[in-house]
Amino acid sequence: EGRGNLLIGAKPARSRLNLQVDLLPGEGFEPMLHDLISLSGTKAAPDGSYRFRLSGSLARPVLR
């Protein structure tokens, strides 16, 4: 699930991101992706989901 805003800039690379993404891994989720998520420092919620925030520009997105 995702929600947020994408502010379109004069040039696509300058468009601004303010997005929140909730990821709930299901059966068959690639184990290597679990390792990648753990490297982000994000902790799982009690239901096993992960919440990420994506901000910055399309040219330089920041994942938190």
PyMOL Python script that loads the backbone (N, CA, C, O; Angstrom):
from pymol import cmd

cmd.read_pdbstr("""\
ATOM      1  N   GLU A   1       0.858  -1.170   0.000  1.00  0.00           N
ATOM      2  CA  GLU A   1       0.000   0.000   0.000  1.00  0.00           C
ATOM      3  C   GLU A   1       0.898   1.226   0.000  1.00  0.00           C
ATOM      4  O   GLU A   1       1.927   1.249   0.675  1.00  0.00           O
ATOM      5  N   GLY A   2       0.516   2.224  -0.743  1.00  0.00           N
ATOM      6  CA  GLY A   2       1.277   3.463  -0.785  1.00  0.00           C
ATOM      7  C   GLY A   2       0.354   4.660  -0.819  1.00  0.00           C
ATOM      8  O   GLY A   2      -0.781   4.585  -1.291  1.00  0.00           O
ATOM      9  N   ARG A   3       0.866   5.767  -0.306  1.00  0.00           N
ATOM     10  CA  ARG A   3       0.111   7.021  -0.338  1.00  0.00           C
ATOM     11  C   ARG A   3       1.092   8.173  -0.247  1.00  0.00           C
ATOM     12  O   ARG A   3       2.224   7.999   0.205  1.00  0.00           O
ATOM     13  N   GLY A   4       0.665   9.340  -0.673  1.00  0.00           N
ATOM     14  CA  GLY A   4       1.513  10.512  -0.593  1.00  0.00           C
ATOM     15  C   GLY A   4       1.294  11.431  -1.763  1.00  0.00           C
ATOM     16  O   GLY A   4       0.242  11.425  -2.404  1.00  0.00           O
ATOM     17  N   ASN A   5       2.323  12.233  -2.030  1.00  0.00           N
ATOM     18  CA  ASN A   5       2.244  13.250  -3.070  1.00  0.00           C
ATOM     19  C   ASN A   5       3.443  13.171  -3.996  1.00  0.00           C
ATOM     20  O   ASN A   5       4.551  12.821  -3.589  1.00  0.00           O
ATOM     21  N   LEU A   6       3.193  13.501  -5.235  1.00  0.00           N
ATOM     22  CA  LEU A   6       4.235  13.682  -6.231  1.00  0.00           C
ATOM     23  C   LEU A   6       3.991  15.053  -6.844  1.00  0.00           C
ATOM     24  O   LEU A   6       3.018  15.251  -7.571  1.00  0.00           O
ATOM     25  N   LEU A   7       4.877  15.997  -6.548  1.00  0.00           N
ATOM     26  CA  LEU A   7       4.750  17.351  -7.076  1.00  0.00           C
ATOM     27  C   LEU A   7       5.542  17.425  -8.368  1.00  0.00           C
ATOM     28  O   LEU A   7       6.771  17.352  -8.359  1.00  0.00           O
ATOM     29  N   ILE A   8       4.840  17.570  -9.470  1.00  0.00           N
ATOM     30  CA  ILE A   8       5.465  17.558 -10.788  1.00  0.00           C
ATOM     31  C   ILE A   8       6.253  18.843 -11.002  1.00  0.00           C
ATOM     32  O   ILE A   8       5.720  19.942 -10.848  1.00  0.00           O
ATOM     33  N   GLY A   9       7.533  18.696 -11.359  1.00  0.00           N
ATOM     34  CA  GLY A   9       8.392  19.837 -11.638  1.00  0.00           C
ATOM     35  C   GLY A   9       8.421  20.172 -13.121  1.00  0.00           C
ATOM     36  O   GLY A   9       7.897  19.431 -13.952  1.00  0.00           O
ATOM     37  N   ALA A  10       9.048  21.314 -13.439  1.00  0.00           N
ATOM     38  CA  ALA A  10       9.182  21.733 -14.835  1.00  0.00           C
ATOM     39  C   ALA A  10       9.934  20.670 -15.643  1.00  0.00           C
ATOM     40  O   ALA A  10       9.657  20.459 -16.824  1.00  0.00           O
ATOM     41  N   LYS A  11      10.879  20.014 -14.988  1.00  0.00           N
ATOM     42  CA  LYS A  11      11.602  18.884 -15.579  1.00  0.00           C
ATOM     43  C   LYS A  11      11.306  17.675 -14.697  1.00  0.00           C
ATOM     44  O   LYS A  11      11.289  17.810 -13.473  1.00  0.00           O
ATOM     45  N   PRO A  12      11.071  16.499 -15.277  1.00  0.00           N
ATOM     46  CA  PRO A  12      10.733  15.328 -14.457  1.00  0.00           C
ATOM     47  C   PRO A  12      11.721  15.064 -13.318  1.00  0.00           C
ATOM     48  O   PRO A  12      11.300  14.701 -12.220  1.00  0.00           O
ATOM     49  N   ALA A  13      13.004  15.236 -13.551  1.00  0.00           N
ATOM     50  CA  ALA A  13      14.004  14.963 -12.523  1.00  0.00           C
ATOM     51  C   ALA A  13      13.849  15.870 -11.309  1.00  0.00           C
ATOM     52  O   ALA A  13      14.307  15.525 -10.219  1.00  0.00           O
ATOM     53  N   ARG A  14      13.209  17.023 -11.481  1.00  0.00           N
ATOM     54  CA  ARG A  14      13.032  17.966 -10.372  1.00  0.00           C
ATOM     55  C   ARG A  14      11.709  17.772  -9.640  1.00  0.00           C
ATOM     56  O   ARG A  14      11.412  18.505  -8.696  1.00  0.00           O
ATOM     57  N   SER A  15      10.919  16.800 -10.059  1.00  0.00           N
ATOM     58  CA  SER A  15       9.665  16.500  -9.372  1.00  0.00           C
ATOM     59  C   SER A  15       9.968  16.017  -7.961  1.00  0.00           C
ATOM     60  O   SER A  15      10.939  15.293  -7.740  1.00  0.00           O
ATOM     61  N   ARG A  16       9.129  16.422  -7.003  1.00  0.00           N
ATOM     62  CA  ARG A  16       9.358  16.122  -5.590  1.00  0.00           C
ATOM     63  C   ARG A  16       8.486  14.963  -5.121  1.00  0.00           C
ATOM     64  O   ARG A  16       7.312  14.862  -5.477  1.00  0.00           O
ATOM     65  N   LEU A  17       9.088  14.091  -4.313  1.00  0.00           N
ATOM     66  CA  LEU A  17       8.406  12.923  -3.766  1.00  0.00           C
ATOM     67  C   LEU A  17       8.112  13.123  -2.284  1.00  0.00           C
ATOM     68  O   LEU A  17       8.951  13.636  -1.544  1.00  0.00           O
ATOM     69  N   ASN A  18       6.955  12.730  -1.863  1.00  0.00           N
ATOM     70  CA  ASN A  18       6.600  12.654  -0.451  1.00  0.00           C
ATOM     71  C   ASN A  18       5.645  11.468  -0.328  1.00  0.00           C
ATOM     72  O   ASN A  18       4.425  11.636  -0.325  1.00  0.00           O
ATOM     73  N   LEU A  19       6.214  10.272  -0.226  1.00  0.00           N
ATOM     74  CA  LEU A  19       5.432   9.040  -0.285  1.00  0.00           C
ATOM     75  C   LEU A  19       5.676   8.177   0.940  1.00  0.00           C
ATOM     76  O   LEU A  19       6.773   8.164   1.498  1.00  0.00           O
ATOM     77  N   GLN A  20       4.652   7.464   1.349  1.00  0.00           N
ATOM     78  CA  GLN A  20       4.763   6.473   2.408  1.00  0.00           C
ATOM     79  C   GLN A  20       4.326   5.141   1.822  1.00  0.00           C
ATOM     80  O   GLN A  20       3.262   5.039   1.212  1.00  0.00           O
ATOM     81  N   VAL A  21       5.148   4.130   2.010  1.00  0.00           N
ATOM     82  CA  VAL A  21       4.870   2.805   1.446  1.00  0.00           C
ATOM     83  C   VAL A  21       4.871   1.785   2.575  1.00  0.00           C
ATOM     84  O   VAL A  21       5.824   1.710   3.350  1.00  0.00           O
ATOM     85  N   ASP A  22       3.804   1.002   2.665  1.00  0.00           N
ATOM     86  CA  ASP A  22       3.720  -0.096   3.624  1.00  0.00           C
ATOM     87  C   ASP A  22       3.857  -1.397   2.850  1.00  0.00           C
ATOM     88  O   ASP A  22       3.114  -1.648   1.902  1.00  0.00           O
ATOM     89  N   LEU A  23       4.807  -2.216   3.259  1.00  0.00           N
ATOM     90  CA  LEU A  23       5.100  -3.476   2.579  1.00  0.00           C
ATOM     91  C   LEU A  23       4.819  -4.625   3.538  1.00  0.00           C
ATOM     92  O   LEU A  23       5.386  -4.677   4.629  1.00  0.00           O
ATOM     93  N   LEU A  24       3.958  -5.534   3.142  1.00  0.00           N
ATOM     94  CA  LEU A  24       3.657  -6.724   3.937  1.00  0.00           C
ATOM     95  C   LEU A  24       4.086  -7.946   3.131  1.00  0.00           C
ATOM     96  O   LEU A  24       3.364  -8.388   2.237  1.00  0.00           O
ATOM     97  N   PRO A  25       5.268  -8.497   3.447  1.00  0.00           N
ATOM     98  CA  PRO A  25       5.747  -9.661   2.701  1.00  0.00           C
ATOM     99  C   PRO A  25       4.802 -10.847   2.880  1.00  0.00           C
ATOM    100  O   PRO A  25       4.363 -11.149   3.990  1.00  0.00           O
ATOM    101  N   GLY A  26       4.506 -11.494   1.796  1.00  0.00           N
ATOM    102  CA  GLY A  26       3.631 -12.660   1.829  1.00  0.00           C
ATOM    103  C   GLY A  26       4.401 -13.931   1.526  1.00  0.00           C
ATOM    104  O   GLY A  26       5.628 -13.933   1.428  1.00  0.00           O
ATOM    105  N   GLU A  27       3.654 -15.006   1.381  1.00  0.00           N
ATOM    106  CA  GLU A  27       4.254 -16.291   1.044  1.00  0.00           C
ATOM    107  C   GLU A  27       4.977 -16.164  -0.296  1.00  0.00           C
ATOM    108  O   GLU A  27       4.450 -15.574  -1.239  1.00  0.00           O
ATOM    109  N   GLY A  28       6.160 -16.708  -0.372  1.00  0.00           N
ATOM    110  CA  GLY A  28       6.926 -16.639  -1.609  1.00  0.00           C
ATOM    111  C   GLY A  28       7.760 -15.376  -1.744  1.00  0.00           C
ATOM    112  O   GLY A  28       8.397 -15.165  -2.777  1.00  0.00           O
ATOM    113  N   PHE A  29       7.766 -14.522  -0.702  1.00  0.00           N
ATOM    114  CA  PHE A  29       8.580 -13.310  -0.747  1.00  0.00           C
ATOM    115  C   PHE A  29      10.049 -13.711  -0.809  1.00  0.00           C
ATOM    116  O   PHE A  29      10.497 -14.560  -0.039  1.00  0.00           O
ATOM    117  N   GLU A  30      10.785 -13.110  -1.708  1.00  0.00           N
ATOM    118  CA  GLU A  30      12.191 -13.459  -1.945  1.00  0.00           C
ATOM    119  C   GLU A  30      13.021 -13.244  -0.670  1.00  0.00           C
ATOM    120  O   GLU A  30      13.070 -12.124  -0.161  1.00  0.00           O
ATOM    121  N   PRO A  31      13.680 -14.298  -0.140  1.00  0.00           N
ATOM    122  CA  PRO A  31      14.476 -14.166   1.082  1.00  0.00           C
ATOM    123  C   PRO A  31      15.564 -13.089   0.994  1.00  0.00           C
ATOM    124  O   PRO A  31      15.867 -12.434   1.991  1.00  0.00           O
ATOM    125  N   MET A  32      16.146 -12.904  -0.184  1.00  0.00           N
ATOM    126  CA  MET A  32      17.186 -11.874  -0.318  1.00  0.00           C
ATOM    127  C   MET A  32      16.613 -10.485  -0.081  1.00  0.00           C
ATOM    128  O   MET A  32      17.328  -9.593   0.374  1.00  0.00           O
ATOM    129  N   LEU A  33      15.326 -10.288  -0.385  1.00  0.00           N
ATOM    130  CA  LEU A  33      14.709  -8.990  -0.128  1.00  0.00           C
ATOM    131  C   LEU A  33      14.546  -8.750   1.369  1.00  0.00           C
ATOM    132  O   LEU A  33      14.633  -7.609   1.823  1.00  0.00           O
ATOM    133  N   HIS A  34      14.311  -9.814   2.142  1.00  0.00           N
ATOM    134  CA  HIS A  34      14.278  -9.669   3.604  1.00  0.00           C
ATOM    135  C   HIS A  34      15.622  -9.142   4.093  1.00  0.00           C
ATOM    136  O   HIS A  34      15.669  -8.262   4.952  1.00  0.00           O
ATOM    137  N   ASP A  35      16.714  -9.676   3.551  1.00  0.00           N
ATOM    138  CA  ASP A  35      18.049  -9.217   3.931  1.00  0.00           C
ATOM    139  C   ASP A  35      18.243  -7.753   3.569  1.00  0.00           C
ATOM    140  O   ASP A  35      18.815  -6.993   4.351  1.00  0.00           O
ATOM    141  N   LEU A  36      17.779  -7.353   2.409  1.00  0.00           N
ATOM    142  CA  LEU A  36      17.894  -5.965   1.973  1.00  0.00           C
ATOM    143  C   LEU A  36      17.096  -5.039   2.890  1.00  0.00           C
ATOM    144  O   LEU A  36      17.570  -3.960   3.246  1.00  0.00           O
ATOM    145  N   ILE A  37      15.900  -5.450   3.268  1.00  0.00           N
ATOM    146  CA  ILE A  37      15.080  -4.647   4.182  1.00  0.00           C
ATOM    147  C   ILE A  37      15.781  -4.499   5.523  1.00  0.00           C
ATOM    148  O   ILE A  37      15.771  -3.413   6.104  1.00  0.00           O
ATOM    149  N   SER A  38      16.386  -5.562   6.022  1.00  0.00           N
ATOM    150  CA  SER A  38      17.069  -5.481   7.316  1.00  0.00           C
ATOM    151  C   SER A  38      18.248  -4.515   7.260  1.00  0.00           C
ATOM    152  O   SER A  38      18.576  -3.889   8.268  1.00  0.00           O
ATOM    153  N   LEU A  39      18.887  -4.384   6.111  1.00  0.00           N
ATOM    154  CA  LEU A  39      19.984  -3.420   5.965  1.00  0.00           C
ATOM    155  C   LEU A  39      19.493  -1.978   6.063  1.00  0.00           C
ATOM    156  O   LEU A  39      20.268  -1.084   6.404  1.00  0.00           O
ATOM    157  N   SER A  40      18.224  -1.744   5.770  1.00  0.00           N
ATOM    158  CA  SER A  40      17.677  -0.386   5.835  1.00  0.00           C
ATOM    159  C   SER A  40      17.489   0.075   7.275  1.00  0.00           C
ATOM    160  O   SER A  40      17.324   1.269   7.526  1.00  0.00           O
ATOM    161  N   GLY A  41      17.513  -0.860   8.225  1.00  0.00           N
ATOM    162  CA  GLY A  41      17.304  -0.503   9.623  1.00  0.00           C
ATOM    163  C   GLY A  41      15.838  -0.420  10.011  1.00  0.00           C
ATOM    164  O   GLY A  41      15.520  -0.136  11.166  1.00  0.00           O
ATOM    165  N   THR A  42      14.949  -0.662   9.073  1.00  0.00           N
ATOM    166  CA  THR A  42      13.517  -0.613   9.349  1.00  0.00           C
ATOM    167  C   THR A  42      13.101  -1.871  10.102  1.00  0.00           C
ATOM    168  O   THR A  42      13.439  -2.984   9.702  1.00  0.00           O
ATOM    169  N   LYS A  43      12.369  -1.687  11.188  1.00  0.00           N
ATOM    170  CA  LYS A  43      11.885  -2.812  11.987  1.00  0.00           C
ATOM    171  C   LYS A  43      10.474  -3.173  11.556  1.00  0.00           C
ATOM    172  O   LYS A  43       9.688  -2.306  11.172  1.00  0.00           O
ATOM    173  N   ALA A  44      10.167  -4.435  11.620  1.00  0.00           N
ATOM    174  CA  ALA A  44       8.828  -4.903  11.256  1.00  0.00           C
ATOM    175  C   ALA A  44       7.820  -4.502  12.326  1.00  0.00           C
ATOM    176  O   ALA A  44       8.127  -4.510  13.518  1.00  0.00           O
ATOM    177  N   ALA A  45       6.617  -4.152  11.887  1.00  0.00           N
ATOM    178  CA  ALA A  45       5.497  -3.894  12.792  1.00  0.00           C
ATOM    179  C   ALA A  45       5.010  -5.240  13.333  1.00  0.00           C
ATOM    180  O   ALA A  45       5.401  -6.286  12.816  1.00  0.00           O
ATOM    181  N   PRO A  46       4.166  -5.227  14.363  1.00  0.00           N
ATOM    182  CA  PRO A  46       3.669  -6.499  14.911  1.00  0.00           C
ATOM    183  C   PRO A  46       3.006  -7.417  13.873  1.00  0.00           C
ATOM    184  O   PRO A  46       3.027  -8.638  14.026  1.00  0.00           O
ATOM    185  N   ASP A  47       2.420  -6.838  12.827  1.00  0.00           N
ATOM    186  CA  ASP A  47       1.781  -7.667  11.791  1.00  0.00           C
ATOM    187  C   ASP A  47       2.761  -8.151  10.727  1.00  0.00           C
ATOM    188  O   ASP A  47       2.363  -8.830   9.781  1.00  0.00           O
ATOM    189  N   GLY A  48       4.055  -7.801  10.877  1.00  0.00           N
ATOM    190  CA  GLY A  48       5.077  -8.234   9.927  1.00  0.00           C
ATOM    191  C   GLY A  48       5.310  -7.272   8.782  1.00  0.00           C
ATOM    192  O   GLY A  48       6.139  -7.538   7.911  1.00  0.00           O
ATOM    193  N   SER A  49       4.593  -6.155   8.766  1.00  0.00           N
ATOM    194  CA  SER A  49       4.751  -5.183   7.676  1.00  0.00           C
ATOM    195  C   SER A  49       5.903  -4.222   7.968  1.00  0.00           C
ATOM    196  O   SER A  49       6.353  -4.086   9.105  1.00  0.00           O
ATOM    197  N   TYR A  50       6.356  -3.576   6.929  1.00  0.00           N
ATOM    198  CA  TYR A  50       7.425  -2.581   7.012  1.00  0.00           C
ATOM    199  C   TYR A  50       6.911  -1.278   6.418  1.00  0.00           C
ATOM    200  O   TYR A  50       6.215  -1.282   5.404  1.00  0.00           O
ATOM    201  N   ARG A  51       7.259  -0.159   7.057  1.00  0.00           N
ATOM    202  CA  ARG A  51       6.854   1.154   6.551  1.00  0.00           C
ATOM    203  C   ARG A  51       8.104   1.921   6.129  1.00  0.00           C
ATOM    204  O   ARG A  51       9.079   2.024   6.872  1.00  0.00           O
ATOM    205  N   PHE A  52       8.041   2.450   4.919  1.00  0.00           N
ATOM    206  CA  PHE A  52       9.131   3.249   4.370  1.00  0.00           C
ATOM    207  C   PHE A  52       8.592   4.608   3.963  1.00  0.00           C
ATOM    208  O   PHE A  52       7.418   4.751   3.620  1.00  0.00           O
ATOM    209  N   ARG A  53       9.463   5.597   4.006  1.00  0.00           N
ATOM    210  CA  ARG A  53       9.125   6.921   3.499  1.00  0.00           C
ATOM    211  C   ARG A  53      10.087   7.227   2.364  1.00  0.00           C
ATOM    212  O   ARG A  53      11.298   7.051   2.499  1.00  0.00           O
ATOM    213  N   LEU A  54       9.549   7.679   1.260  1.00  0.00           N
ATOM    214  CA  LEU A  54      10.340   8.038   0.089  1.00  0.00           C
ATOM    215  C   LEU A  54      10.156   9.529  -0.136  1.00  0.00           C
ATOM    216  O   LEU A  54       9.041  10.001  -0.359  1.00  0.00           O
ATOM    217  N   SER A  55      11.261  10.270  -0.075  1.00  0.00           N
ATOM    218  CA  SER A  55      11.206  11.719  -0.253  1.00  0.00           C
ATOM    219  C   SER A  55      12.325  12.142  -1.193  1.00  0.00           C
ATOM    220  O   SER A  55      13.020  11.301  -1.763  1.00  0.00           O
ATOM    221  N   GLY A  56      12.493  13.445  -1.348  1.00  0.00           N
ATOM    222  CA  GLY A  56      13.513  13.961  -2.253  1.00  0.00           C
ATOM    223  C   GLY A  56      12.938  14.183  -3.639  1.00  0.00           C
ATOM    224  O   GLY A  56      11.735  14.384  -3.804  1.00  0.00           O
ATOM    225  N   SER A  57      13.802  14.145  -4.617  1.00  0.00           N
ATOM    226  CA  SER A  57      13.376  14.362  -6.003  1.00  0.00           C
ATOM    227  C   SER A  57      13.460  13.045  -6.773  1.00  0.00           C
ATOM    228  O   SER A  57      14.045  12.071  -6.300  1.00  0.00           O
ATOM    229  N   LEU A  58      12.869  13.033  -7.958  1.00  0.00           N
ATOM    230  CA  LEU A  58      12.997  11.837  -8.794  1.00  0.00           C
ATOM    231  C   LEU A  58      14.457  11.590  -9.155  1.00  0.00           C
ATOM    232  O   LEU A  58      14.874  10.443  -9.314  1.00  0.00           O
ATOM    233  N   ALA A  59      15.233  12.662  -9.283  1.00  0.00           N
ATOM    234  CA  ALA A  59      16.652  12.520  -9.613  1.00  0.00           C
ATOM    235  C   ALA A  59      17.456  11.998  -8.428  1.00  0.00           C
ATOM    236  O   ALA A  59      18.448  11.292  -8.610  1.00  0.00           O
ATOM    237  N   ARG A  60      17.025  12.346  -7.200  1.00  0.00           N
ATOM    238  CA  ARG A  60      17.746  11.942  -5.991  1.00  0.00           C
ATOM    239  C   ARG A  60      16.765  11.531  -4.893  1.00  0.00           C
ATOM    240  O   ARG A  60      16.592  12.253  -3.911  1.00  0.00           O
ATOM    241  N   PRO A  61      16.132  10.386  -5.057  1.00  0.00           N
ATOM    242  CA  PRO A  61      15.186   9.939  -4.032  1.00  0.00           C
ATOM    243  C   PRO A  61      15.913   9.514  -2.757  1.00  0.00           C
ATOM    244  O   PRO A  61      17.053   9.053  -2.802  1.00  0.00           O
ATOM    245  N   VAL A  62      15.237   9.677  -1.626  1.00  0.00           N
ATOM    246  CA  VAL A  62      15.781   9.299  -0.322  1.00  0.00           C
ATOM    247  C   VAL A  62      14.808   8.318   0.319  1.00  0.00           C
ATOM    248  O   VAL A  62      13.627   8.628   0.471  1.00  0.00           O
ATOM    249  N   LEU A  63      15.290   7.145   0.693  1.00  0.00           N
ATOM    250  CA  LEU A  63      14.484   6.130   1.357  1.00  0.00           C
ATOM    251  C   LEU A  63      14.784   6.178   2.843  1.00  0.00           C
ATOM    252  O   LEU A  63      15.943   6.107   3.251  1.00  0.00           O
ATOM    253  N   ARG A  64      13.741   6.298   3.651  1.00  0.00           N
ATOM    254  CA  ARG A  64      13.917   6.335   5.118  1.00  0.00           C
ATOM    255  C   ARG A  64      13.046   5.292   5.754  1.00  0.00           C
ATOM    256  O   ARG A  64      13.041   5.154   6.977  1.00  0.00           O
TER     257      ARG A  64
END
""", "prot")
cmd.dss("prot")
cmd.show_as("cartoon", "prot")
cmd.util.cbc("prot")
cmd.orient("prot")
